[in-house]
Amino acid sequence: MTGMAWFVRTVRSGDTHLWSAAWNGYDLIRPVCAPEVEFRAMNRRPMRVCFYDDQRCPLCLRHSTARTPAPRPLTAVSA
């Protein structure tokens, strides 16, 4: 996988899952939390940010935060 992105399955709580950002918009998705399960997403494009916190899958969220490096503090650069 080249990158990860959120994909909508339904609008139920905890039912927005993480999958590859290289998804073509039509193939079935196998979420990182349950790769044996296939489903069609409601959206055709990956979402970089899951809009509703209560819809994010807790298992996928753990995968997302484990792969995302911690933000670096900003430093001032003198000219």
N, C-alpha and C positions, 0 to 999 in steps of 0.2 A: 504494500500500500504506500502510496506517495504522501498522503496526508489524511487527516481525519476530519470529518464534518458531521453535524447533526442531521438526522433525517426524521421526518414525521411519519408515524404509522397511523395513529389516531389522535384524538384530542383528549384522551383519558390521562389522568395523573400518572406520571412515571412512564409514559409510553412514547417518548421521543428518544430514539436510539442513535448511537454513534456508528458510523461506517466510513468507508473510504471516500475521500473527496474526488477520486477519479471515477466514481460511479457515472454511468452514461445516462441516467434519468429514466431508464426503462427496465433494466434487469431487476430481478428480485434481490432483496437486500438480506444479508445474514449479519445481524448486529454483533458487535464484539462481545456482548454479554451472553449471547446464546447463538453461536455460529451454526448450530444444527437447525435453527428455525429460519424459515424464509418468509418474507412478506413484501408487498408493494408499498412504497411510500406514497403519501398523499401529495408531496411536492416533487417537482422534477429537477430542482437544483439543490445542491447541498446548502445548508445554513451554517455559516461560521460561528454564529452565536445562537444558542437555544433561547428563544424569546421569553418563555415562561418557565421560571425555575421549578415549579411544581410538576412540570411535564418531563423533565429530564430523568432518564433512567438512572437510579443510583449506582448500578453496576457499571454502566457505560461511563458515567461521570468519573468514577474511580480510574478507569482506563484513560480518560481524557486528561485528568490532572496528573497522572503518573507520566504521561508522555510529553506534557507541556513544561518546558523549563521555567523556573521561577524568573519573574521579571527582574532585570538589572536596575539598580538605582541610577537615576540620572545624575550625571556629573557635569559641572560647569567647565567650559573650555575657554580659556582666555585667548584673546586675539593677538 
